[in-house]
Amino acid sequence: MRRIVAAGILALLVTIARVDAQAPLQQQTIRNLYMNAVHSSAGIAPAERAIDSLRAKSPPGSRDEALMIAYSGAIRTLRAKHGRWPRARLRNLREGLKVLDRVAETHPEVAEIRYLRLMSCYYLPGMLGRGWSVKSDFRALATLLPRERSKLPPDLYLAVATFVLDRGNLTANERLAIAPKLGP
């Protein structure tokens, strides 16, 4: 239930994000399609098609390709969220998290990738053993957010920073590095 509420809050913040010169229109479209998939299983297939299309246009090994890979993993975890059969749900969750883990390992410097993995794991039951990645992503985001502000649309930065400040176990210095960046 908490996952649904948090996803709803995140959806509201990201969905109202304006298309910004800092974020390519195609990536903003992917973000919006992802949020549609958070709310409804009907949003999964359109998101997957758009991600595959944009990934095909991205240079191999690029930040854009890595971001599309991360979104594909996050969409896979949403198949688990919206699924009905327990085995299929667990399989989709494991496959999606495997993709997210791999891309976070190869591109640890991309805040949006770390945030996608954090949101895919934060509300999972502890028995699934994802506490390590949640802690790792909070710690990484505390460092990355001040540096990555210019690479994220302002409204997305605000949503991520607010979540990290509210939920992360950050030091005072980490909080100070993120908090002043929340203003205009």
C-alpha positions as CSV (number, residue, x, y, z in Angstrom):
1,M,0.0,0.0,0.0
2,R,2.8,2.4,0.9
3,R,4.4,1.7,-2.5
4,I,1.2,2.7,-4.3
5,V,0.9,5.9,-2.3
6,A,4.6,6.8,-2.9
7,A,4.3,6.0,-6.6
8,G,1.2,8.2,-6.7
9,I,3.1,11.1,-5.2
10,L,6.0,10.6,-7.5
11,A,3.6,10.3,-10.4
12,L,2.0,13.6,-9.6
13,L,5.4,15.4,-9.3
14,V,6.8,13.9,-12.5
15,T,3.6,14.1,-14.5
16,I,3.3,17.9,-13.9
17,A,6.9,18.3,-14.9
18,R,7.1,20.7,-17.9
19,V,9.1,19.8,-20.9
20,D,12.3,21.6,-20.3
21,A,15.2,22.6,-22.5
22,Q,17.4,20.7,-20.1
23,A,15.7,17.4,-20.8
24,P,15.3,16.1,-24.4
25,L,11.6,15.7,-25.4
26,Q,12.1,12.0,-26.0
27,Q,13.4,11.4,-22.5
28,Q,10.5,13.4,-21.0
29,T,8.1,11.3,-23.0
30,I,9.7,8.1,-21.6
31,R,9.4,9.5,-18.1
32,N,5.7,10.2,-18.7
33,L,5.1,6.8,-20.2
34,Y,6.9,5.2,-17.2
35,M,4.6,7.1,-14.8
36,N,1.5,5.9,-16.8
37,A,2.8,2.4,-16.4
38,V,3.2,2.9,-12.6
39,H,-0.6,3.6,-12.5
40,S,-1.8,1.0,-15.0
41,S,-0.7,-2.1,-16.6
42,A,-2.1,-0.7,-19.9
43,G,0.8,1.7,-19.8
44,I,3.5,-1.0,-19.9
45,A,3.4,-1.9,-23.6
46,P,3.5,1.7,-24.9
47,A,6.4,2.4,-22.6
48,E,8.3,-0.6,-23.7
49,R,7.9,0.3,-27.4
50,A,9.0,3.9,-26.8
51,I,12.0,2.7,-24.7
52,D,13.1,0.2,-27.4
53,S,12.8,2.8,-30.1
54,L,14.8,5.4,-28.2
55,R,17.4,2.9,-27.2
56,A,17.9,1.9,-30.8
57,K,18.7,5.5,-31.6
58,S,21.1,5.9,-28.7
59,P,24.9,5.4,-29.3
60,P,26.1,2.2,-27.7
61,G,27.6,2.7,-24.3
62,S,26.2,6.2,-24.0
63,R,24.4,7.7,-21.0
64,D,21.2,7.8,-23.0
65,E,21.4,4.1,-23.8
66,A,22.1,3.3,-20.2
67,L,19.1,5.4,-19.1
68,M,16.8,3.5,-21.6
69,I,18.1,0.2,-20.3
70,A,17.3,1.3,-16.7
71,Y,13.8,2.3,-17.7
72,S,13.3,-1.1,-19.4
73,G,14.3,-2.7,-16.1
74,A,12.0,-0.5,-14.1
75,I,9.1,-1.2,-16.5
76,R,9.9,-4.9,-16.0
77,T,9.4,-4.5,-12.2
78,L,6.1,-2.8,-13.0
79,R,5.0,-6.0,-14.7
80,A,5.5,-7.6,-11.3
81,K,3.5,-4.9,-9.6
82,H,0.6,-5.3,-12.0
83,G,0.8,-9.0,-12.5
84,R,-1.6,-11.6,-11.1
85,W,0.4,-14.9,-10.9
86,P,2.9,-15.0,-8.0
87,R,5.5,-16.9,-10.0
88,A,5.3,-14.5,-13.0
89,R,5.4,-11.5,-10.6
90,L,8.5,-12.8,-8.9
91,R,10.2,-13.6,-12.2
92,N,9.5,-10.1,-13.6
93,L,10.7,-8.5,-10.4
94,R,13.9,-10.5,-10.4
95,E,14.6,-9.9,-14.1
96,G,13.8,-6.1,-13.8
97,L,16.1,-5.8,-10.8
98,K,18.8,-7.7,-12.5
99,V,18.8,-5.2,-15.3
100,L,18.7,-2.2,-12.9
101,D,21.6,-3.7,-10.9
102,R,23.7,-4.2,-14.0
103,V,23.1,-0.7,-15.4
104,A,23.6,0.9,-11.9
105,E,26.9,-1.0,-11.7
106,T,28.1,0.1,-15.1
107,H,26.8,3.7,-14.8
108,P,26.9,4.5,-11.1
109,E,27.3,8.2,-11.9
110,V,23.8,8.7,-13.4
111,A,21.4,9.9,-10.7
112,E,18.2,9.0,-12.6
113,I,19.3,5.4,-12.9
114,R,20.0,5.2,-9.2
115,Y,16.6,6.8,-8.5
116,L,14.8,4.3,-10.7
117,R,16.4,1.4,-8.9
118,L,15.7,3.0,-5.5
119,M,12.0,3.5,-6.3
120,S,11.8,-0.1,-7.7
121,C,13.2,-1.4,-4.4
122,Y,12.3,1.0,-1.6
123,Y,8.8,-0.5,-0.8
124,L,9.7,-4.1,-1.3
125,P,9.3,-6.4,1.7
126,G,12.6,-6.8,3.6
127,M,12.5,-10.6,3.1
128,L,13.5,-9.9,-0.6
129,G,16.8,-8.7,0.6
130,R,17.0,-5.4,-1.3
131,G,18.0,-3.2,1.7
132,W,21.6,-3.1,0.4
133,S,20.6,-1.4,-2.9
134,V,18.3,1.0,-1.1
135,K,21.1,2.2,1.2
136,S,23.6,2.3,-1.7
137,D,21.2,4.3,-3.9
138,F,20.4,6.8,-1.1
139,R,24.1,7.3,-0.5
140,A,24.9,7.6,-4.2
141,L,22.1,10.1,-4.7
142,A,23.3,12.2,-1.8
143,T,26.6,12.7,-3.7
144,L,25.2,12.8,-7.3
145,L,22.2,15.1,-6.9
146,P,24.2,18.3,-6.4
147,R,26.4,17.5,-9.5
148,E,23.5,16.2,-11.7
149,R,21.1,19.0,-11.2
150,S,21.7,20.4,-14.7
151,K,21.1,17.0,-16.3
152,L,17.6,16.6,-14.8
153,P,14.5,18.6,-15.5
154,P,13.9,20.9,-12.5
155,D,10.7,19.2,-11.4
156,L,12.3,15.8,-11.5
157,Y,15.2,17.1,-9.6
158,L,12.8,18.5,-7.0
159,A,10.9,15.2,-6.7
160,V,14.1,13.1,-6.4
161,A,15.8,15.5,-3.9
162,T,12.7,15.8,-1.8
163,F,12.4,12.0,-1.6
164,V,16.1,11.6,-0.7
165,L,16.0,14.3,1.9
166,D,12.7,13.0,3.5
167,R,13.6,9.3,3.4
168,G,17.3,8.9,3.2
169,N,19.5,8.7,6.3
170,L,21.8,11.5,5.2
171,T,24.5,13.4,7.1
172,A,24.1,17.1,7.8
173,N,26.6,17.9,5.1
174,E,24.9,15.8,2.5
175,R,21.6,17.5,3.3
176,L,23.2,20.9,2.9
177,A,24.6,20.0,-0.4
178,I,21.2,19.0,-1.8
179,A,18.8,21.4,0.1
180,P,20.2,24.7,-1.3
181,K,19.7,23.4,-4.8
182,L,16.0,23.1,-4.3
183,G,15.4,26.8,-4.8
184,P,15.0,28.6,-8.2
